[in-house]
Structure formats: C-alpha cells, structure tokens
Amino acid sequence: MRIHYILLAAICLIAGQPFQATPSFAAEPAAEGAKDNVAPKGFRALFNGKDLAGWNERGKPPVNWTVQEGMLVFSGKGGDLFTDEKFSNYVLLVDWKVEKNGNSGVYLRGGNPQVEINDADSPTGNIWVGTTGGLYPDLPPVVRAAKPAGEWNHFEIIVENGVITVLTNGVKTVDGFKKDWKDRTSGSVGFQNHGTPLWFKNMYIKTSE
C-alpha cells in the first residue's frame, strides 16, 4: 500500500496536481432540482402554480387563498381549502412552510384525521397529537421531524386500504395507523387553518384505486 501511494504521489507531482492520501468520494454537483409544481413520474399535480382551478374554500370559490410566485398562499383569515376531486387510496406529496407559531394540517378524505402542522408546539415538550407529523386527533408522531418556522418542509402521506403512513422530511412519523373510517371511503384533500399565514407548493398525488 505504501508503494502504491508513493507511485500516485510521483504521478501527481509530474502532472502538477495535488495528491490526496485518502480517496475522495465527493459527489458531482447535483443537477438543478425539478421545477416547482411539475409532477414527478407517476404522479399528477393537484396545484398548477398558476391558479386555483380544482380547489374550493369550504364549497365556494377561494377568496383568502391565492397564488403568489408559484405558491399557494393563505392570508391568515378565511376558511379551509379543499380539492374538488375526492380520493380514496393514494400517495400524496406536499411541500409546506409556516411562520413562527403557524398552525395548519392536511386533511385526508375530506376531514379529520389531518396530518398535523404546528410550529406553536414546544420542541422541548412532550410529543402529542398536536405535534407536527402526527395525526390529529388520533395519533402523535413517532418523532419530531419538522424544520424551523420559515423553512420548507415535505410530507409524503400514504393512504392504502385506509391505513395511514406519514413521512416528514423523509423521517417516518406515522407508521401504518389503521384508521376506523366508518363509512367514509373517499374524500377531498384539504388544508386546515388556525388563522395564521400558510404557504404550500409541489402538491402531487398518485392514486391506487
């Protein structure tokens, strides 16, 4: 091994290049990420980044939810937002952010449970059903995985035969919760609000009916 390094050093010296005694595994610079609101393969966009076609604010045309620079933005006043279309079993991808103490949630099948978003929950307190990444009002998350207020977060929400799994920023926070849906077999995807400004983008769904 020593002879190997000596030979490498000599070659580098001749070539005028610096020598590294340990191999470098640095990756090549990543290519630019996918454009916002353009669905990845196998998914379709619920939000086109241009208008609120396909959405309603509690059954009426949205007033307090607007599109700003490709983002779905809530003013902090008004009603919850829902898709016109209803879904049963699916994988849902959502990017979101809130301001300090911001509170929201992603409704599944038209209402609760919702995947909780709650920046007001103290990071030093006990994890409960109001902790981000859990299912309100049914189940606390396994672990805290949300980023600080003002940063973008990512949910991957899976509803399969009524069983719910949630990944928050790539960390599994709900692991196969068997929800008793009664006779609710489908419903809209929705965004709940608690009177604070909200931002969403990159909302994609893949159904498995």
N, C-alpha and C positions, 0 to 999 in steps of 0.2 A: 504493500500500500504506500509506503514511504517513497519508493522508487517512482510509483505512479504519479504522486503529487509533484515530485521533482521534475519529471518529464513535462507535466502540464505547466508548471511554473516557467520552465525554459521556453516552451512553445509560446506562452503568453508574452514573455519578455521579448521574444523575437518579433512577435506580431504587434507589440506596443499596446497590449491590452492588459488591464488589471487582472490579477489572479485571485479567485475565491477558493479557499481551502475546503469549504463545505458547499455542496451543491445548492443552487438556488431553485426554489420551487415557486417563485413568484409567477402568478398568472399573467397572461397578456391582458392589457387594458380591456375592460369589458366594453362590448359594443353598446351603443345607446339603447336604453330600455324601450320597450314597446310604447307607442303613443298612447296617451290617456284616452280612455273611453273607446278603444278599439279592442273588440273581444278577442281573447286568445282562441286557439283552435279548439273546437268542440263546444265553445260557449257562445252565447249571444248577449249583446249589450241590453241592459234594461234602461240605460240612460245614454243618450247620444251626445251629450256635451253641448248641445245647441238649444234645445227647447225641452219642455216637459210633456211632450206627446206620450200618452200611455200612462200618465200619472194623475191622481186626483187628491185634493185636500179635503178629506172627510166627505167624499162624494161630490165635491164641487171643483171647478177649475182652480188650480193652485194660484194663490194670491201672495202668500207670505213665503213661498218657496220660489226661488228664482235661479237662473243660470248666469254665472259670472265666471268668465275666463275658463270655461270648460268644467266648472264645478257646480254641483247642486248645493245651493246655499239657503239656509233658513235664517230669517231675520231675528228670531227670538220671540216673536209673537205670532199666534195663529194656531192652526190645527195640525194634526199628524198627516203624513203623506203616505199614499198607498198606490201600488200598481193597479191599473185597471184589470189586468190579467190575473188569474188565480193559478196557483201551483200546488202540487202535492208532494212529490219526492224530487229532490234536486240538490245540486251543489251551487252555492251562492258565494260569490267573491265581492267584497266591498272594501274600499278604502275610505277612511273617515278621520276627522280631527275635530277637536273641541277646544274652546278657550278654557282658562282656569275655572274650575268648578262646573264645567259644562256637563250636561246630562242628556242622554238620549238612549235609544235602543233600536234593535232591528226586529220588527215583528215577523213572526213565522205563521203562515196560514191565516193571515188576517187579524191577528191579535196575539195576546199572550199565549205561550211564553215569548218573551223577547230576549234577544241576546243583549245583555246589559252594556251600556257605555256610561261611565260615571266617574268623572275626574274629581268630584267632591268627596269620594270615598278615600279616607286617610290611608296612605300606604303603610302606616305603622299599626293600623287597627286590624281587627280580626277580619278574615275573608268571610263574606256573607253573600246573600243573593243579590245585593246591590253592588257587588264588585264587578268591574269591567271583565267581560269574557264569560260570565256566568249566565244562567237562565233565570230571569226574573219572571214569576215569583217562586220558581221551583227548585233551583239548584245553584249553590255557589260554584265558582270556578275552582279547579284543582289548584291553580297557582295564579299569582298576579303576573300579567304579561304585557300590560299596556305601556305605551310610551308617554312621556310627559305632555301636558297641555301644549297645543300649538304644533305638535309633530304629527305626521301622518301615521296612522295605524292601519292594519289589514286584518280583516276577518275572512276566514274560509268556513262556511257553515254548511253542514251536510245534513239533510233530512232524508232518511232512507227507511221506507216502511214505517214511518212515524218515529224512528229512533234518531236522536239529535246528537251530532258531534260538532264541536267548535274548536277551531284553531285561531288563536290570537297572536298575530305577528309570528306565525309558524310554530307556536307552542300550543299543545293540546290543552285547552282549559275546560272542555266538557267532553267526556269520553263515553259516548254511546248511551245517552239518557233515554230511557223508554217512557215517552210521554203518553199519558192517557188522554187522547184527543176526543173522547166521546164519539160524536157523530161528525166531527169536523174533519173531513178527508182532504180538503184543499182550502186555499185562501190566498189573499194578496200578500206580497212582500211589502213591508211598511217601515217608516221611520217615525219613531215616537219622539216627542219633545217635552222638555220641562222648562220652557221659557228661556232658553239660552241659545245663542247663535251656534249653528252647526254647519259643517262642510262635508260633502261626500263626493266621490268620483269613482270611476272604474268599477261599476256595478255590473257584474256578469252572472249569467245563470246557465246551468246545464241541467236539463230535466231528464228524469228516468221514470217516465210514467209506465 
